Amino acid sequence: MQITEKKVAAISYKLSSTDAQGKKSLLETVDQIHPMYFLVGHSGLPEKFEAQLKGLKQGDEFNFHLPSAEAFGNLVAEDILNLPISDFFGEDGKLDKTAFSPGKRVPMTDENEEQVVGRVVEVNEEKAYIKMDFNHPLAGHNLHFDGKVITVRDAKPEEISHGHVHGDGGHHH
């Protein structure tokens, strides 16, 4: 059975990255014992990622690159903001420095009341701002996937209607 629409695929892989400065790093390893499951066409993964896997079947290996524009996008400067530090004060009127230290990911609500997650880039108490980056964590990274297809199966009707995998490796209701 091949990876196509309305199939559930399980893959193992090593994901490495090259950022805009050319720095290479291993980002993630997913082994064959605990593979990543996804519903083809509903995974939330980049289209080009799924396109590279379509047509593969159980046991097939893959090895491909996705430039940042085809993966999670290039860095968008407008998505890096200096926000008033007072927006982050707790009820005691103080900043929790452990919760808002550089590198921490912070769930927030935007002007449309939608949930967004930002990464703290800098805390500048002297100038009273926190620099937050709302780009996807892999924006600006060229990605390389090296892996194997573990299984492919037909998606169940309820998986298709819910838009995600159920059971092992998926969502449990």
N, C-alpha and C positions, 0 to 999 in steps of 0.2 A: 504494500500500500504506500502510495506517495504522499508527500506533504502537499496538500491543496486546501482550498477553502473548505470550511466545515469539518476539518480534521483537527485532532488534538495531537500535538507532537511533543515528545520529550527529548531534550538534547543535553549533552554534556559539552563543556567548552572551556577554553581559556580566553579571557578577554584582556587584551593589552591596548595601550593608548599611546598616542604621540600628541602632545599638546601643541599649542601655537608656537611655543619656543623650541620645539623639537625634542623635548624631554620624553623618553620612553619609560613606561611603567606597566607592570602587571596589575590589573584592576580587580579581577575576579576569576576564580576557578570554580566551576560547577562540575562535580564528579558524576560518574555513571551510577553510583549508588543513590544519589540524591539529585537527579536531573532537574532541569527547568522544564515545566510543562506550560504550553500555551495553546490557545485556541486560535488557529490561523485566521487572520482577518479581523481579530478582536483582541489582539494581545496588548495593544498600546505601545508596541515596539515600533521602531522606524520601518516604514514601508519597504525600504531597500534591504533591511535585514531579512524580512520575510521573503522578499523576492529572491534573495540569494539561496534560500532554503527550499523554495518551491520545486517540486519534482524529485527531491531526494527521498530515499526510503530507509527503513531500518537498516542499520549497519553502515550506511554511507558516511564518509567523512567529508568535512568542509573546511575551507581555509579561505577567508576573504577579508578585504579591507573596505571600510566605509569612511569616506572623507567626512569631516564634521558637518558639512552642509547637508549630507545625506543621512547622517546619524541623528544627533540631537541638536543640530543647528550650530551656527557660529555664535560667538559671544556677542551679545547685544549691549552696547554701552548704556543705553537708556534703561536697562534692567538692573543697573548698579546705582543705588541711591544713597544719599546721605539723609538719614531720618533723624529728627530731633530726639536726643537721648531721653528726654522726658516722656516720650511715647512708650518707653520700656521700663519706667519706674513701677515698682510694686506698690501695694497698698500702703507700705510704710514710707513711700516717697523716695526710695533708694533703688539703685540698680543692682540686680543680682549678678555680680561679676562672673560667677561660675556658669550661669545660664547664657550669658551674652559675651562669651570670650571668642576671639577669632577662630573660625573654623566650625563653630557650632551651627547646626541647622535649627531654625526657629519657625514654628508654624505661626502664621499671621493671617489676618483678614484684610483684603484689599478694599478699595473704595466702593466696589460693587457687592461687598459682603461675601466674597468668594474666598475659600481657603487657599492660601499660597504658602510656600515654604521658601525662606530665604536663608542664605549663609552669611554669618557675621564675618565681614572682611576686616573691619577696624572699629575699635571703640576709642573715640577721641573725647575724653571728658573735658579737656581744656576748651575745645571749640563746641562742646555740647552736641555731638552727633554720633550716630552709629552708622557706618557704611555697610549696607546690605546688598548682597548679590542675589537676584531673583532668577538668574539664568538656570537652566537645567544643570545639574552637577557635571554632566559630560559635554555640555556645550563647549565648542571650540576644540574638542578632542577628535583626532582621527582615530578610528577604532579598528582593531584587528581581531577577528574571531577565528579560532582554530578548534574544531570540535568534531562531534560525532552524533548522528541521529540514533537515539536509543530505541524509541518506539514511535509508531504512528497508528492512530485508530480513528474511527469515525466519531465525531462529536455526538453526544446524546442530544435529543431535542431540547431538553431543559438547559443544557449548556449553551446552545445556540441562542435560545430566547433570552437567557440571562447575560450572555456575552462574555462568559468566562468558564474555565475548567472547574469541574466539581470533583470531589473525591481525592485520591492520592495525588499530591502535587498541586492541588487546586483548592478552591474555596469550599468550605463546609457550611451548610445551612443548618 
